[in-house]
Amino acid sequence: MVNRRTLITRAGIGALGASLGASLGAVPAAAKPNGKGQGNSTTFNVISDIQGDLNDLGVALDDMATTNPGSAGLAIAGDITPRGYDFEYADVQKRMDKHSHPDTVAWAIGNHEFYVPKYKDPNTLSQDTWPNGVVEDSLFKSFYNFAGRNSIFEEFSFGGIPVLAIGTERYMRYHDEKLWDEVWMSDAQFNWLDDRLKYWNQRSKPIMIITHHPLPNTVSGTRNSLYLSDYLQSDRLLDVLGPYRNVFLFSGHTHWDLDLSDWYTRRVVASSGNLQGFNVFNTGAIETGYTDNGKGGEQTVAGGFNQGLQVEVTNKTVTVRARDFGKKAWLKEITVPLD
Protein backbone atom coordinates (compact mmCIF):
# COMPACT_ATOMS: atom_id res chain seq x y z
CA MET A 1 0.00 0.00 0.00
CA VAL A 2 1.29 3.41 -0.90
CA ASN A 3 1.53 5.64 2.15
CA ARG A 4 2.52 9.21 2.87
CA ARG A 5 6.20 8.28 3.23
CA THR A 6 6.36 7.27 -0.42
CA LEU A 7 3.95 9.89 -1.69
CA ILE A 8 5.28 13.03 -0.07
CA THR A 9 8.42 14.37 -1.71
CA ARG A 10 8.61 17.84 -0.26
CA ALA A 11 10.84 17.91 2.80
CA GLY A 12 9.95 20.07 5.76
CA ILE A 13 11.40 23.59 5.68
CA GLY A 14 12.27 25.79 8.59
CA ALA A 15 11.43 25.26 12.24
CA LEU A 16 9.96 26.96 15.20
CA GLY A 17 12.20 27.61 18.14
CA ALA A 18 12.82 24.61 20.34
CA SER A 19 10.09 23.83 22.83
CA LEU A 20 10.75 25.14 26.31
CA GLY A 21 8.61 22.38 27.77
CA ALA A 22 10.39 19.30 29.08
CA SER A 23 9.36 15.86 27.85
CA LEU A 24 8.47 13.37 30.53
CA GLY A 25 9.51 9.76 30.32
CA ALA A 26 7.74 6.54 31.11
CA VAL A 27 6.02 5.93 34.40
CA PRO A 28 5.83 2.20 35.14
CA ALA A 29 2.24 1.07 35.16
CA ALA A 30 1.03 -1.02 38.06
CA ALA A 31 -2.64 -1.75 38.69
CA LYS A 32 -4.95 -0.23 36.11
CA PRO A 33 -8.58 0.76 36.53
CA ASN A 34 -11.25 -1.16 34.66
CA GLY A 35 -12.13 1.85 32.50
CA LYS A 36 -15.23 2.89 34.43
CA GLY A 37 -13.22 5.49 36.28
CA GLN A 38 -12.99 6.15 39.98
CA GLY A 39 -15.67 8.21 41.71
CA ASN A 40 -16.59 11.16 39.48
CA SER A 41 -14.02 10.44 36.78
CA THR A 42 -14.67 10.33 33.03
CA THR A 43 -12.70 8.05 30.72
CA PHE A 44 -12.28 7.93 26.95
CA ASN A 45 -9.83 6.69 24.31
CA VAL A 46 -7.78 8.31 21.56
CA ILE A 47 -6.42 6.54 18.48
CA SER A 48 -5.23 7.60 15.02
CA ASP A 49 -3.90 6.46 11.66
CA ILE A 50 -6.06 3.48 10.76
CA GLN A 51 -5.10 3.78 7.07
CA GLY A 52 -6.92 0.65 5.97
CA ASP A 53 -5.64 -1.63 8.75
CA LEU A 54 -9.13 -2.79 9.66
CA ASN A 55 -7.98 -5.96 11.40
CA ASP A 56 -5.91 -3.99 13.88
CA LEU A 57 -8.78 -1.53 14.28
CA GLY A 58 -10.99 -4.43 15.35
CA VAL A 59 -8.35 -5.63 17.80
CA ALA A 60 -8.05 -2.12 19.23
CA LEU A 61 -11.82 -1.69 19.59
CA ASP A 62 -12.14 -5.03 21.39
CA ASP A 63 -9.28 -4.21 23.74
CA MET A 64 -10.70 -0.77 24.54
CA ALA A 65 -14.09 -2.33 25.26
CA THR A 66 -12.39 -4.63 27.76
CA THR A 67 -10.09 -2.13 29.48
CA ASN A 68 -12.47 0.83 29.33
CA PRO A 69 -16.05 -0.50 29.25
CA GLY A 70 -17.46 2.74 30.64
CA SER A 71 -15.81 4.91 28.00
CA ALA A 72 -17.54 8.24 27.39
CA GLY A 73 -16.18 8.59 23.87
CA LEU A 74 -13.62 7.67 21.24
CA ALA A 75 -11.49 10.29 19.47
CA ILE A 76 -9.85 9.32 16.17
CA ALA A 77 -7.16 11.78 15.15
CA GLY A 78 -7.12 11.44 11.37
CA ASP A 79 -5.93 9.15 8.60
CA ILE A 80 -9.19 7.26 8.91
CA THR A 81 -8.76 5.77 5.43
CA PRO A 82 -5.77 4.93 3.23
CA ARG A 83 -6.82 7.32 0.44
CA GLY A 84 -10.23 8.89 1.08
CA TYR A 85 -12.41 6.85 -1.29
CA ASP A 86 -16.06 6.57 -0.24
CA PHE A 87 -15.81 2.77 -0.23
CA GLU A 88 -12.86 3.03 2.19
CA TYR A 89 -14.91 5.14 4.58
CA ALA A 90 -17.70 2.57 4.24
CA ASP A 91 -15.26 -0.22 5.11
CA VAL A 92 -14.24 1.63 8.28
CA GLN A 93 -17.87 2.08 9.27
CA LYS A 94 -18.60 -1.61 8.66
CA ARG A 95 -15.69 -2.59 10.90
CA MET A 96 -16.79 -0.14 13.59
CA ASP A 97 -20.29 -1.61 13.47
CA LYS A 98 -18.91 -5.10 14.12
CA HIS A 99 -17.29 -4.08 17.41
CA SER A 100 -18.40 -2.39 20.61
CA HIS A 101 -17.48 1.27 20.86
CA PRO A 102 -18.86 4.41 22.53
CA ASP A 103 -21.82 6.15 20.96
CA THR A 104 -19.87 9.40 20.68
CA VAL A 105 -17.00 9.24 18.17
CA ALA A 106 -15.01 12.40 17.40
CA TRP A 107 -13.34 12.21 13.98
CA ALA A 108 -10.54 14.53 12.86
CA ILE A 109 -9.44 14.72 9.23
CA GLY A 110 -5.98 13.55 8.16
CA ASN A 111 -3.81 13.87 5.06
CA HIS A 112 -4.69 10.37 3.82
CA GLU A 113 -8.26 11.53 3.37
CA PHE A 114 -6.97 13.56 0.38
CA TYR A 115 -5.12 10.91 -1.61
CA VAL A 116 -7.81 9.98 -4.16
CA PRO A 117 -6.43 12.56 -6.69
CA LYS A 118 -3.16 10.63 -6.83
CA TYR A 119 -4.98 7.74 -8.53
CA LYS A 120 -6.52 7.30 -11.99
CA ASP A 121 -8.67 4.63 -10.39
CA PRO A 122 -8.46 2.75 -7.08
CA ASN A 123 -5.91 0.33 -8.55
CA THR A 124 -3.74 2.76 -10.52
CA LEU A 125 -1.42 5.26 -8.85
CA SER A 126 -0.77 8.15 -11.25
CA GLN A 127 0.78 11.17 -9.56
CA ASP A 128 2.06 12.54 -12.87
CA THR A 129 -1.55 13.18 -13.90
CA TRP A 130 -2.66 14.58 -10.52
CA PRO A 131 -5.48 15.42 -9.73
CA ASN A 132 -6.92 12.92 -12.20
CA GLY A 133 -10.18 14.80 -12.55
CA VAL A 134 -10.87 14.88 -8.80
CA VAL A 135 -12.07 18.23 -7.43
CA GLU A 136 -11.03 19.35 -3.94
CA ASP A 137 -14.59 19.84 -2.69
CA SER A 138 -15.46 16.17 -3.28
CA LEU A 139 -12.77 15.09 -0.79
CA PHE A 140 -14.26 17.21 1.96
CA LYS A 141 -17.77 16.03 1.11
CA SER A 142 -16.66 12.42 1.53
CA PHE A 143 -15.33 13.18 4.99
CA TYR A 144 -18.44 15.15 5.97
CA ASN A 145 -20.76 12.39 4.80
CA PHE A 146 -18.83 9.83 6.82
CA ALA A 147 -18.40 11.94 9.97
CA GLY A 148 -22.00 13.19 9.89
CA ARG A 149 -21.21 16.89 10.00
CA ASN A 150 -20.48 19.82 7.69
CA SER A 151 -17.37 21.37 9.23
CA ILE A 152 -13.75 20.35 9.75
CA PHE A 153 -13.74 21.92 13.21
CA GLU A 154 -16.30 20.59 15.66
CA GLU A 155 -16.97 20.32 19.37
CA PHE A 156 -17.95 17.09 21.13
CA SER A 157 -18.76 16.19 24.72
CA PHE A 158 -17.29 13.10 26.33
CA GLY A 159 -19.27 12.86 29.55
CA GLY A 160 -19.18 16.63 29.97
CA ILE A 161 -15.52 16.96 28.96
CA PRO A 162 -15.15 19.25 25.89
CA VAL A 163 -13.35 17.68 22.94
CA LEU A 164 -12.45 19.96 20.02
CA ALA A 165 -11.54 18.53 16.60
CA ILE A 166 -9.46 20.76 14.34
CA GLY A 167 -7.76 20.27 10.98
CA THR A 168 -6.98 21.55 7.51
CA GLU A 169 -9.66 23.26 5.46
CA ARG A 170 -7.71 23.06 2.22
CA TYR A 171 -5.73 20.36 0.51
CA MET A 172 -2.83 22.59 -0.32
CA ARG A 173 -1.72 20.89 -3.54
CA TYR A 174 -4.81 22.43 -5.17
CA HIS A 175 -3.63 25.89 -4.11
CA ASP A 176 0.17 25.77 -4.45
CA GLU A 177 2.10 23.29 -6.59
CA LYS A 178 5.02 23.45 -4.14
CA LEU A 179 2.86 22.05 -1.33
CA TRP A 180 1.13 18.77 -0.54
CA ASP A 181 -0.20 17.89 2.92
CA GLU A 182 0.36 21.10 4.87
CA VAL A 183 -2.42 22.28 7.20
CA TRP A 184 -4.29 25.50 6.43
CA MET A 185 -6.83 26.86 8.91
CA SER A 186 -9.28 29.67 8.20
CA ASP A 187 -9.88 32.77 10.31
CA ALA A 188 -13.24 31.23 11.18
CA GLN A 189 -11.55 28.14 12.62
CA PHE A 190 -9.01 30.16 14.59
CA ASN A 191 -11.74 32.43 15.97
CA TRP A 192 -13.89 29.44 16.88
CA LEU A 193 -10.99 27.71 18.63
CA ASP A 194 -10.08 30.87 20.54
CA ASP A 195 -13.70 31.32 21.62
CA ARG A 196 -14.15 27.72 22.81
CA LEU A 197 -10.88 27.76 24.74
CA LYS A 198 -11.92 30.92 26.56
CA TYR A 199 -15.42 29.57 27.21
CA TRP A 200 -14.31 26.30 28.77
CA ASN A 201 -11.33 27.79 30.58
CA GLN A 202 -13.67 30.24 32.33
CA ARG A 203 -15.66 27.21 33.49
CA SER A 204 -12.53 25.47 34.82
CA LYS A 205 -12.83 22.55 32.40
CA PRO A 206 -9.85 20.68 30.97
CA ILE A 207 -10.03 21.02 27.17
CA MET A 208 -9.17 18.12 24.89
CA ILE A 209 -8.07 18.89 21.31
CA ILE A 210 -7.63 16.28 18.61
CA THR A 211 -5.71 17.08 15.45
CA HIS A 212 -4.00 14.84 12.95
CA HIS A 213 -0.79 16.75 12.35
CA PRO A 214 1.64 17.36 15.22
CA LEU A 215 2.93 20.75 16.21
CA PRO A 216 6.68 21.17 15.62
CA ASN A 217 9.07 20.68 18.51
CA THR A 218 6.60 18.86 20.72
CA VAL A 219 6.23 15.07 20.87
CA SER A 220 8.18 12.19 19.32
CA GLY A 221 9.36 12.82 15.76
CA THR A 222 8.50 16.50 15.67
CA ARG A 223 12.10 17.65 15.69
CA ASN A 224 12.60 15.55 12.56
CA SER A 225 12.59 17.57 9.32
CA LEU A 226 9.62 15.52 8.08
CA TYR A 227 7.32 17.17 10.62
CA LEU A 228 8.63 20.67 11.22
CA SER A 229 6.42 22.44 8.68
CA ASP A 230 3.09 20.59 8.83
CA TYR A 231 1.22 23.77 9.83
CA LEU A 232 1.35 26.78 7.54
CA GLN A 233 0.21 28.94 10.49
CA SER A 234 1.95 27.16 13.36
CA ASP A 235 2.90 30.40 15.15
CA ARG A 236 -0.71 31.56 15.10
CA LEU A 237 -1.97 28.21 16.41
CA LEU A 238 0.63 28.21 19.18
CA ASP A 239 -0.39 31.73 20.16
CA VAL A 240 -4.01 30.59 20.52
CA LEU A 241 -3.12 27.51 22.58
CA GLY A 242 -0.27 29.00 24.59
CA PRO A 243 -2.15 30.65 27.49
CA TYR A 244 -3.98 27.51 28.63
CA ARG A 245 -2.40 25.14 31.15
CA ASN A 246 -5.42 22.83 31.06
CA VAL A 247 -5.33 22.22 27.30
CA PHE A 248 -4.52 18.64 26.25
CA LEU A 249 -3.67 18.31 22.56
CA PHE A 250 -3.53 14.85 20.95
CA SER A 251 -1.80 14.51 17.57
CA GLY A 252 -1.09 11.59 15.25
CA HIS A 253 0.48 11.45 11.76
CA THR A 254 4.02 10.45 12.74
CA HIS A 255 3.16 6.88 13.83
CA TRP A 256 6.06 7.18 16.25
CA ASP A 257 6.22 4.58 19.02
CA LEU A 258 4.49 5.44 22.31
CA ASP A 259 7.31 3.62 24.08
CA LEU A 260 9.60 6.60 23.35
CA SER A 261 10.33 8.96 26.24
CA ASP A 262 8.99 12.08 24.49
CA TRP A 263 5.48 10.72 23.90
CA TYR A 264 4.33 13.61 26.15
CA THR A 265 5.50 17.16 26.62
CA ARG A 266 4.36 20.55 27.86
CA ARG A 267 4.76 23.10 25.08
CA VAL A 268 5.58 26.59 26.31
CA VAL A 269 4.81 29.67 24.24
CA ALA A 270 6.91 32.26 26.03
CA SER A 271 4.90 35.25 24.83
CA SER A 272 1.70 33.81 26.33
CA GLY A 273 2.82 34.33 29.92
CA ASN A 274 2.00 30.67 30.69
CA LEU A 275 5.43 29.32 31.54
CA GLN A 276 4.02 25.91 32.49
CA GLY A 277 2.85 25.36 28.91
CA PHE A 278 -0.01 23.28 27.56
CA ASN A 279 -0.03 19.48 27.30
CA VAL A 280 0.74 17.58 24.09
CA PHE A 281 0.47 13.82 23.52
CA ASN A 282 1.47 11.53 20.68
CA THR A 283 -1.40 9.15 19.85
CA GLY A 284 0.69 6.31 18.40
CA ALA A 285 -0.99 4.60 15.43
CA ILE A 286 -3.14 1.64 14.49
CA GLU A 287 -1.22 0.97 11.25
CA THR A 288 2.60 0.59 11.25
CA GLY A 289 4.92 2.14 13.83
CA TYR A 290 7.99 4.28 13.32
CA THR A 291 10.90 5.45 15.42
CA ASP A 292 14.13 7.41 15.05
CA ASN A 293 16.75 5.81 12.79
CA GLY A 294 19.61 7.71 14.44
CA LYS A 295 20.41 9.54 11.18
CA GLY A 296 17.83 12.29 11.21
CA GLY A 297 15.13 10.10 9.68
CA GLU A 298 12.84 7.30 10.78
CA GLN A 299 12.51 3.54 10.52
CA THR A 300 9.67 1.08 10.99
CA VAL A 301 9.13 -0.64 14.32
CA ALA A 302 9.71 -4.37 13.90
CA GLY A 303 6.82 -6.75 14.43
CA GLY A 304 3.18 -5.90 14.92
CA PHE A 305 2.15 -2.37 15.90
CA ASN A 306 -1.20 -1.24 17.29
CA GLN A 307 -1.16 1.57 19.86
CA GLY A 308 -3.33 4.26 21.38
CA LEU A 309 -4.29 6.10 24.55
CA GLN A 310 -6.76 5.89 27.41
CA VAL A 311 -7.59 9.13 29.21
CA GLU A 312 -9.14 9.50 32.67
CA VAL A 313 -10.33 12.91 33.87
CA THR A 314 -11.20 13.76 37.47
CA ASN A 315 -11.88 17.15 39.01
CA LYS A 316 -8.21 17.36 40.01
CA THR A 317 -6.18 15.40 37.46
CA VAL A 318 -5.93 14.03 33.94
CA THR A 319 -4.23 10.64 33.62
CA VAL A 320 -3.16 9.42 30.18
CA ARG A 321 -2.13 5.80 29.67
CA ALA A 322 -0.36 4.47 26.58
CA ARG A 323 -1.65 1.09 25.44
CA ASP A 324 -0.40 -1.64 23.13
CA PHE A 325 -3.70 -3.10 21.92
CA GLY A 326 -2.12 -6.08 20.16
CA LYS A 327 -0.07 -7.18 23.16
CA LYS A 328 -2.83 -6.13 25.58
CA ALA A 329 -0.22 -4.30 27.63
CA TRP A 330 0.09 -0.90 29.27
CA LEU A 331 3.24 0.89 28.18
CA LYS A 332 3.33 3.90 30.51
CA GLU A 333 1.21 6.57 32.11
CA ILE A 334 1.38 10.12 33.38
CA THR A 335 -0.94 12.06 35.68
CA VAL A 336 -1.20 15.81 35.14
CA PRO A 337 -2.63 17.97 37.96
CA LEU A 338 -5.33 20.43 36.91
CA ASP A 339 -5.30 24.06 37.97
BAGULUM-980659 format. One record per residue (C-alpha): residue in one letter; chain; x, y, z. Coordinates in nm, 3 decimals. Layout:
<recs>
A A X Y Z
...
</recs>
This chain:
<recs>
M A 0.000 0.000 0.000
V A 0.129 0.341 -0.090
N A 0.153 0.564 0.215
R A 0.252 0.921 0.287
R A 0.620 0.828 0.323
T A 0.636 0.727 -0.042
L A 0.395 0.989 -0.169
I A 0.528 1.303 -0.007
T A 0.842 1.437 -0.171
R A 0.861 1.784 -0.026
A A 1.084 1.791 0.280
G A 0.995 2.007 0.576
I A 1.140 2.359 0.568
G A 1.227 2.579 0.859
A A 1.143 2.526 1.224
L A 0.996 2.696 1.520
G A 1.220 2.761 1.814
A A 1.282 2.461 2.034
S A 1.009 2.383 2.283
L A 1.075 2.514 2.631
G A 0.861 2.238 2.777
A A 1.039 1.930 2.908
S A 0.936 1.586 2.785
L A 0.847 1.337 3.053
G A 0.951 0.976 3.032
A A 0.774 0.654 3.111
V A 0.602 0.593 3.440
P A 0.583 0.220 3.514
A A 0.224 0.107 3.516
A A 0.103 -0.102 3.806
A A -0.264 -0.175 3.869
K A -0.495 -0.023 3.611
P A -0.858 0.076 3.653
N A -1.125 -0.116 3.466
G A -1.213 0.185 3.250
K A -1.523 0.289 3.443
G A -1.322 0.549 3.628
Q A -1.299 0.615 3.998
G A -1.567 0.821 4.171
N A -1.659 1.116 3.948
S A -1.402 1.044 3.678
T A -1.467 1.033 3.303
T A -1.270 0.805 3.072
F A -1.228 0.793 2.695
N A -0.983 0.669 2.431
V A -0.778 0.831 2.156
I A -0.642 0.654 1.848
S A -0.523 0.760 1.502
D A -0.390 0.646 1.166
I A -0.606 0.348 1.076
Q A -0.510 0.378 0.707
G A -0.692 0.065 0.597
D A -0.564 -0.163 0.875
L A -0.913 -0.279 0.966
N A -0.798 -0.596 1.140
D A -0.591 -0.399 1.388
L A -0.878 -0.153 1.428
G A -1.099 -0.443 1.535
V A -0.835 -0.563 1.780
A A -0.805 -0.212 1.923
L A -1.182 -0.169 1.959
D A -1.214 -0.503 2.139
D A -0.928 -0.421 2.374
M A -1.070 -0.077 2.454
A A -1.409 -0.233 2.526
T A -1.239 -0.463 2.776
T A -1.009 -0.213 2.948
N A -1.247 0.083 2.933
P A -1.605 -0.050 2.925
G A -1.746 0.274 3.064
S A -1.581 0.491 2.800
A A -1.754 0.824 2.739
G A -1.618 0.859 2.387
L A -1.362 0.767 2.124
A A -1.149 1.029 1.947
I A -0.985 0.932 1.617
A A -0.716 1.178 1.515
G A -0.712 1.144 1.137
D A -0.593 0.915 0.860
I A -0.919 0.726 0.891
T A -0.876 0.577 0.543
P A -0.577 0.493 0.323
R A -0.682 0.732 0.044
G A -1.023 0.889 0.108
Y A -1.241 0.685 -0.129
D A -1.606 0.657 -0.024
F A -1.581 0.277 -0.023
E A -1.286 0.303 0.219
Y A -1.491 0.514 0.458
A A -1.770 0.257 0.424
D A -1.526 -0.022 0.511
V A -1.424 0.163 0.828
Q A -1.787 0.208 0.927
K A -1.860 -0.161 0.866
R A -1.569 -0.259 1.090
M A -1.679 -0.014 1.359
D A -2.029 -0.161 1.347
K A -1.891 -0.510 1.412
H A -1.729 -0.408 1.741
S A -1.840 -0.239 2.061
H A -1.748 0.127 2.086
P A -1.886 0.441 2.253
D A -2.182 0.615 2.096
T A -1.987 0.940 2.068
V A -1.700 0.924 1.817
A A -1.501 1.240 1.740
W A -1.334 1.221 1.398
A A -1.054 1.453 1.286
I A -0.944 1.472 0.923
G A -0.598 1.355 0.816
N A -0.381 1.387 0.506
H A -0.469 1.037 0.382
E A -0.826 1.153 0.337
F A -0.697 1.356 0.038
Y A -0.512 1.091 -0.161
V A -0.781 0.998 -0.416
P A -0.643 1.256 -0.669
K A -0.316 1.063 -0.683
Y A -0.498 0.774 -0.853
K A -0.652 0.730 -1.199
D A -0.867 0.463 -1.039
P A -0.846 0.275 -0.708
N A -0.591 0.033 -0.855
T A -0.374 0.276 -1.052
L A -0.142 0.526 -0.885
S A -0.077 0.815 -1.125
Q A 0.078 1.117 -0.956
D A 0.206 1.254 -1.287
T A -0.155 1.318 -1.390
W A -0.266 1.458 -1.052
P A -0.548 1.542 -0.973
N A -0.692 1.292 -1.220
G A -1.018 1.480 -1.255
V A -1.087 1.488 -0.880
V A -1.207 1.823 -0.743
E A -1.103 1.935 -0.394
D A -1.459 1.984 -0.269
S A -1.546 1.617 -0.328
L A -1.277 1.509 -0.079
F A -1.426 1.721 0.196
K A -1.777 1.603 0.111
S A -1.666 1.242 0.153
F A -1.533 1.318 0.499
Y A -1.844 1.515 0.597
N A -2.076 1.239 0.480
F A -1.883 0.983 0.682
A A -1.840 1.194 0.997
G A -2.200 1.319 0.989
R A -2.121 1.689 1.000
N A -2.048 1.982 0.769
S A -1.737 2.137 0.923
I A -1.375 2.035 0.975
F A -1.374 2.192 1.321
E A -1.630 2.059 1.566
E A -1.697 2.032 1.937
F A -1.795 1.709 2.113
S A -1.876 1.619 2.472
F A -1.729 1.310 2.633
G A -1.927 1.286 2.955
G A -1.918 1.663 2.997
I A -1.552 1.696 2.896
P A -1.515 1.925 2.589
V A -1.335 1.768 2.294
L A -1.245 1.996 2.002
A A -1.154 1.853 1.660
I A -0.946 2.076 1.434
G A -0.776 2.027 1.098
T A -0.698 2.155 0.751
E A -0.966 2.326 0.546
R A -0.771 2.306 0.222
Y A -0.573 2.036 0.051
M A -0.283 2.259 -0.032
R A -0.172 2.089 -0.354
Y A -0.481 2.243 -0.517
H A -0.363 2.589 -0.411
D A 0.017 2.577 -0.445
E A 0.210 2.329 -0.659
K A 0.502 2.345 -0.414
L A 0.286 2.205 -0.133
W A 0.113 1.877 -0.054
D A -0.020 1.789 0.292
E A 0.036 2.110 0.487
V A -0.242 2.228 0.720
W A -0.429 2.550 0.643
M A -0.683 2.686 0.891
S A -0.928 2.967 0.820
D A -0.988 3.277 1.031
A A -1.324 3.123 1.118
Q A -1.155 2.814 1.262
F A -0.901 3.016 1.459
N A -1.174 3.243 1.597
W A -1.389 2.944 1.688
L A -1.099 2.771 1.863
D A -1.008 3.087 2.054
D A -1.370 3.132 2.162
R A -1.415 2.772 2.281
L A -1.088 2.776 2.474
K A -1.192 3.092 2.656
Y A -1.542 2.957 2.721
W A -1.431 2.630 2.877
N A -1.133 2.779 3.058
Q A -1.367 3.024 3.233
R A -1.566 2.721 3.349
S A -1.253 2.547 3.482
K A -1.283 2.255 3.240
P A -0.985 2.068 3.097
I A -1.003 2.102 2.717
M A -0.917 1.812 2.489
I A -0.807 1.889 2.131
I A -0.763 1.628 1.861
T A -0.571 1.708 1.545
H A -0.400 1.484 1.295
H A -0.079 1.675 1.235
P A 0.164 1.736 1.522
L A 0.293 2.075 1.621
P A 0.668 2.117 1.562
N A 0.907 2.068 1.851
T A 0.660 1.886 2.072
V A 0.623 1.507 2.087
S A 0.818 1.219 1.932
G A 0.936 1.282 1.576
T A 0.850 1.650 1.567
R A 1.210 1.765 1.569
N A 1.260 1.555 1.256
S A 1.259 1.757 0.932
L A 0.962 1.552 0.808
Y A 0.732 1.717 1.062
L A 0.863 2.067 1.122
S A 0.642 2.244 0.868
D A 0.309 2.059 0.883
Y A 0.122 2.377 0.983
L A 0.135 2.678 0.754
Q A 0.021 2.894 1.049
S A 0.195 2.716 1.336
D A 0.290 3.040 1.515
R A -0.071 3.156 1.510
L A -0.197 2.821 1.641
L A 0.063 2.821 1.918
D A -0.039 3.173 2.016
V A -0.401 3.059 2.052
L A -0.312 2.751 2.258
G A -0.027 2.900 2.459
P A -0.215 3.065 2.749
Y A -0.398 2.751 2.863
R A -0.240 2.514 3.115
N A -0.542 2.283 3.106
V A -0.533 2.222 2.730
F A -0.452 1.864 2.625
L A -0.367 1.831 2.256
F A -0.353 1.485 2.095
S A -0.180 1.451 1.757
G A -0.109 1.159 1.525
H A 0.048 1.145 1.176
T A 0.402 1.045 1.274
H A 0.316 0.688 1.383
W A 0.606 0.718 1.625
D A 0.622 0.458 1.902
L A 0.449 0.544 2.231
D A 0.731 0.362 2.408
L A 0.960 0.660 2.335
S A 1.033 0.896 2.624
D A 0.899 1.208 2.449
W A 0.548 1.072 2.390
Y A 0.433 1.361 2.615
T A 0.550 1.716 2.662
R A 0.436 2.055 2.786
R A 0.476 2.310 2.508
V A 0.558 2.659 2.631
V A 0.481 2.967 2.424
A A 0.691 3.226 2.603
S A 0.490 3.525 2.483
S A 0.170 3.381 2.633
G A 0.282 3.433 2.992
N A 0.200 3.067 3.069
L A 0.543 2.932 3.154
Q A 0.402 2.591 3.249
G A 0.285 2.536 2.891
F A -0.001 2.328 2.756
N A -0.003 1.948 2.730
V A 0.074 1.758 2.409
F A 0.047 1.382 2.352
N A 0.147 1.153 2.068
T A -0.140 0.915 1.985
G A 0.069 0.631 1.840
A A -0.099 0.460 1.543
I A -0.314 0.164 1.449
E A -0.122 0.097 1.125
T A 0.260 0.059 1.125
G A 0.492 0.214 1.383
Y A 0.799 0.428 1.332
T A 1.090 0.545 1.542
D A 1.413 0.741 1.505
N A 1.675 0.581 1.279
G A 1.961 0.771 1.444
K A 2.041 0.954 1.118
G A 1.783 1.229 1.121
G A 1.513 1.010 0.968
E A 1.284 0.730 1.078
Q A 1.251 0.354 1.052
T A 0.967 0.108 1.099
V A 0.913 -0.064 1.432
A A 0.971 -0.437 1.390
G A 0.682 -0.675 1.443
G A 0.318 -0.590 1.492
F A 0.215 -0.237 1.590
N A -0.120 -0.124 1.729
Q A -0.116 0.157 1.986
G A -0.333 0.426 2.138
L A -0.429 0.610 2.455
Q A -0.676 0.589 2.741
V A -0.759 0.913 2.921
E A -0.914 0.950 3.267
V A -1.033 1.291 3.387
T A -1.120 1.376 3.747
N A -1.188 1.715 3.901
K A -0.821 1.736 4.001
T A -0.618 1.540 3.746
V A -0.593 1.403 3.394
T A -0.423 1.064 3.362
V A -0.316 0.942 3.018
R A -0.213 0.580 2.967
A A -0.036 0.447 2.658
R A -0.165 0.109 2.544
D A -0.040 -0.164 2.313
F A -0.370 -0.310 2.192
G A -0.212 -0.608 2.016
K A -0.007 -0.718 2.316
K A -0.283 -0.613 2.558
A A -0.022 -0.430 2.763
W A 0.009 -0.090 2.927
L A 0.324 0.089 2.818
K A 0.333 0.390 3.051
E A 0.121 0.657 3.211
I A 0.138 1.012 3.338
T A -0.094 1.206 3.568
V A -0.120 1.581 3.514
P A -0.263 1.797 3.796
L A -0.533 2.043 3.691
D A -0.530 2.406 3.797
</recs>
